């Protein structure tokens, strides 16, 4: 008899375990083994290191020939324990060269129709062009030539002697390149031409710059294909020689405003540095007048930036300019915006107020903004760099502003300014893990957007907004961990999906207090350092005491979706006024998530029951929950507030209970 009972016990447990998968198992070997550089808690280890590259650059804009030429001195600090025999640099402008680009190709088909412009693109497809970086000289500090090799968008410099740990190496590069028309090439930088002959220059990925060398990968020297970057921190001194009638802005602080601004402009700027509302530094009328100028004189703008991972700048005759000051954690920050007359109705003062609002919001959720300046530039595109970003949003020709454009302008300014925190300060490899850059930024941007105007339905954040994407077939619906180069729907897998995942984690799974504490811990630990996904996952659990491996596994590593179905509800009665409801559910989508049940009573009241996701840990496919109540239920609904990205609402409601079965009492 005992043997039979034992066999029955084993069989019953075998049935349970047959439904048990690995969704609640620790991530284990999916994450790298902790070491002395990166600990099991998610914090930097006692021997954490990172490289540093300091730049001293002098450059000149040749507006007539649309060229930039420059000379730079790079001081590379080898803080790694490794001996380096060569250095890798990025030559990003080679992206536009016909024979030196990354040659990452895509599917294409013959179009059904062709415009004249499209036909020209096909004709030019295989023609040589003169874009890309021209290297004039590459020498050591004394001027002795260095041996180098260019592999498309990457350059390797062979060192005369190995660069040992804790040593530094100084070398010089002279270069030039032809600036691309940004409106044709749709790149991150270049120039935008206007009918009156003026250009708006956004100069990005413009100088030969060091590749990242990390403890977890070595040299990050993947070919550049117009996606994101992995970069190292350093200090910059940059002198930019421009036509004297141009207004310029850049990463860092301008050190010679007295030399490049008029006394009136300088006086206004000084007022802006202590104003709590935007002050015009260059007015619209002055900008319009300046557009008609064609000065033959030149000025050199001098900028310095400390502990930044990149440097970008902009220039144009077209700019109106305003600024104001805010204080964060006792430190004054100058917020500024630049925009032409085409964007004036949208950007005047509002852009700078959005800059200030974004810095305050992101600082509240991460670390206090550490830099002295933050700038927004309207340039008909959206791209970010330390302390400066380029945004879009222009009025109609008659000066009116469409509501849709106003909302888009708010979104893009908040998003691009927010990038100062991710990845400019918390310096993740945005090329490899785009979600640690775009996803984090989109998540906090949603919080900032709601705080700016809660009446607008903002798209990246609410669970219900992701449902259409999660309904798509596998192969289109991609894991968040998808490498950016390989993503089919990059905007969703890198921006929308991770932003929604974090919002669900904060609103439904962890709650604000635990999530915010853990997220701030991550930002503080990894500010001005180079985190990996494992560092984030481990920190969030370490700082909250929440076991979230099931969440990372499901949302970040798989294409499982949430589709929890009410399959049946069994109705019982016992004694006087006692009602039992046995709710039998199934997990049709594969993604384990919290179960939110709303009991709607016949008297018009309701009750919400929240069940943590761990309820699925013994059976990931089926779940039965039973409740006794003193009044009758008219209907039962799953996910009543649309919190879990459940892709099928049609199987979330049960209304037909029938006559109850009686439980003997």
Secondary structure, DSSP 8 states (H G I E B T S, - for coil): -HHHHHHHHHHHHHHHHHT--STTS--GGGS----SSB-TTSSB-TT----EEEEEEEEEEETTTTEEEEEEEEEEE--SSS-EEEEEEE-GGGGG-TTTS----------S---HHHHHHHHHTTS----S-EEEEEEETTS-B-EEEEETTEEEEEEEEEE-TT-EEEEEEEEEEE--BHHHH--SSEEEE-TTS-EEEEE-S-S-EE--EETTTEE------SS------EEEEEEEEEETT-EEEESSEES-HHHHS-HHHHHHHHHHTT-SS-EEEE-HHHHHHHHT-----EEEEEEEEEEES---EEEESS-EEEEEEEEETTEEEEEEEEE-TTTHHHHTTHHHHHHHHHHHHHHHHS----SSEEEEEE-SS-EEETTEEEE-----TTS---HHHHHHHHHHHHHHHHTTTTTTTS---TTT-GGGTHHHHHHHHHHHHHHH-TTS--TTT-GGGGHHHHTS-BTTB--TT--GGG-SSHIIIIIIHHHHHHHHIIIIII-HHHHHHHHHHHHHHHTTS---HHHHHHHHHHTT----HHHIIIIIH---BB-EEEEEEEEEE-STT-EEEEEEEEESSB----EEEEEEETTS-EEEEEE-GGGGSS-SSEEEEEEEESS-EEEEEESTT--S-BS-GGGSEE----S-EE---
